[in-house]
Amino acid sequence: MREYLENVRAKAPLVHNITNYVTVNDVANILLACGGSPIMSDEAEDVEDITSVCGGLNINIGTLHKLSIGAMFRAGKKANELGHPVLLDPVGAGASALRTDTALGLMRELKLSVIRGNISEIKTLAKGSGTTKGVDADAADAVTENMLDDAVAFVKHFAKETGTVIAVTGAIDLVSDGQICYVIRNGRPEMGRITGTGCQLSGMMTAYITANPEHVADAAAAAVCAMGLAGETGWSRMQEGDGNATYRNRIIDAIYNMTGEELEKGAKYEIR
């Protein structure tokens, strides 16, 4: 885990983010905190040039509109042409036909390095359709200890089928390249009370895979561990009267101050 964090600090990867307007500032700040550098652009006439000067591309469909959809495909194809890693965050896939169809189209037309989402979103993509209550995972889909073996098998199968690293985040996180699966137990339930921790993770994960191109699954897992550990550290520093706005900032601060040694010691994972 340590080397993947330290490579981000050393290489300072520039990441192009086509992300949603709810969390764009937090995504930029956590990229800076982890050692990367963010650029945000969703203008179709701009994205190919921006992608060309960056090392990786983060596509987040959280607040879709017709112009941004076109920009996602153009930026993705340019990134593929240049051999840059591309991450897809299919926010709310299953909540509407537009979101689901857009995510499935991006999967068909682009070579994706990682797909990162909650279990409901990932199941929607695996089935080609689905329903969710919004941008959060349905409780019925939650990855629990009781159904962990089935969830690991599902994620491995989908990763192998797509040739893409699949990262499912929730109470228990799963990251698989189709051969192995990281089972990660870092984090705090209170992280779900902050809008955008998943979006932040997708931005940071893009920096990790950009800085560690030969170890995409391992770097993706390291990013998940780092985010969860930051949630634990940030929560331990909460004071009386602090709320979710303070917690958001403490998580970003924890990422900023995290060392490779701290991540190595605090990461809670097993490989199956």
Secondary structure, 3 states (H helix, E strand, C coil): CHHHHHHHHHHCCEEEEECCCCCHHHHHHHHHHHCCEEEECCCHHHHHHHHHHCCEEEEECCCCCHHHHHHHHHHHHHHHHHCCCEEEECCCECCEHHHHHHHHHHHHHCCCCEEEECHHHHHHHHHCCCCCCCCCCCHHHCCCHHHHHHHHHHHHHHHHHHCCEEEECCCCEEEECCCCEEEECCCCHHHHHCCCHHHHHHHHHHHHHHHCCCCHHHHHHHHHHHHHHHHHHHHHCCCCCCCHHHHHHHHHHHHHHCCHHHHHHHCCEEEC
